[in-house]
Amino acid sequence: MQTISKADRFVKAMTEMPSTDRKWLFGNETDNPLQFAFDAKRTVHPSVKGSVMPQNTISSTWHDLMGQHGRASKRAVYIHIPFCQTHCLYCGFFQNFLKKDIEDAYIARLIAELEMNADSPFIKSHPIHAIYLGGGTPSALSAKNIERLLYAIQLHLPLANDYELTFESRFHEFDDYKIDACLNGGVNRFSFGVQSFDTKVRRCIGRIDDREKILNRLKYLNGLDNAAIIIDLMYGMPHQTMDVWEKDVRTLIDSEIDGGDLYQLNVYEDSRLKEAVEKGALPPPSKTSVQALMFECGVDIMQKARYKRLSICHWAKNTRERNLYNQLSKSGFVTIPFGAGAGGKIEGYTFFVDRDIHSYMRRIDAEEKPLMFMMSPPEDYELYSSIIGQMDLGRLNITMLSARYGVELEDMLSPLIEAWLAKGLIKMSDGFLELTIAGQFWYVNLTQAILDWLVMMKSNGSHALNVNPVRKSLSNGVKAIAAQG
Ligand code: SF4
């Protein structure tokens, strides 16, 4: 007698699902999956959300966690600098323009926040392996404030000997004094949001410096030979033709830096970029189907240059670049948040620090960890975190995950696997699900589909798909941990 697997039974139970939802899970019928497997990118970061915790439990939960040693595993810290010199048109992370008096007051509070839990059992129990100073624009801080903050990090956090300390930067007004302050304070990785080397493309999205200046500063930093130099490049911007994009990626390679990130432009609903395009001040950005070709082109160039692929979007030229923070935070490892607008995760709980800078400072003065929002761990969050972390690397070790979490993952995912194999989005080999180039471009959708599928199976189909293609601004949220942009 033929046996019917759990997944088959589940599929039968899901026959009521609207066809639009089915398309978000299984993909479109197309012989061109790279460009048309889905109608849009479904989310910025795949996730299974826990429940929002009542306000009156946030503080006690934080203190409980800080009072324990926590599990022995690698840890990361995210420190947020919520200031920028300018507001880039595409950005969903902008919070405040930089003002000198606020900057000094903020850094004093940030140092107080680092000190606040420094002696807690949780912070003292295990070394910190990766620290990310992000924003906003950390490089907008004065040399003096960079020095103060880095000194406090070294003083209050138990850094592992081989720690990675990343300083997110722009070239604009990032002078030699500031660079020295970073290097003297222990920064060993700079991540620059270059986006494009093309001066016209840069200026149209609100970046200030021209190609020559960027190349000169990269040369200067390379010459110091004292930290990993990483840049972000973005594809799909107005005026950025395929030729411009190809030249951008080739320039990354010619500049001989240690690594780079190639990522897709997201146009948010209430962004200044969308407004500029609607008013006719800028040509429209590339459609998703064209972005797919740009992605393929970028991957091809990096592969031919024999760069090592550390994740779907990130490449290293050498062993200096490890991309450790991103890997830890995306895989659900402890990421402790500091600073107004920071997000983090501890033992599956998700925390967000108060993003209103004045409220943040008042609460620090009252000796309170200024958290504004918290979510409890969803059931099975470790499995989900492992899936998210592995899919970000372009594959899923089904055999290992099944054994570790006691689930029959291949059987559970079989309807998705079957559909994606037929559509050329994945390959299966040696117990691994591996993404093809088309699957890599759509990996966010595929990851979210796997997560939704597992949650739906667990709830016998009662879980509704949260279909919300990337349009909304992030400006009312908090900078997602690991979202580098
Ligand atoms: S892209 Fe960076 S520098 Fe530009 S507004 Fe956003 S956070 Fe600030």
Boltz pocket constraint, residues with backbone or C-beta under 6 A from the ligand:
constraints:
  - pocket:
      binder: B
      contacts: [[A, 83], [A, 84], [A, 85], [A, 86], [A, 87], [A, 88], [A, 91], [A, 92], [A, 93], [A, 94], [A, 135], [A, 136], [A, 137], [A, 170], [A, 193], [A, 485]]
      max_distance: 6.0
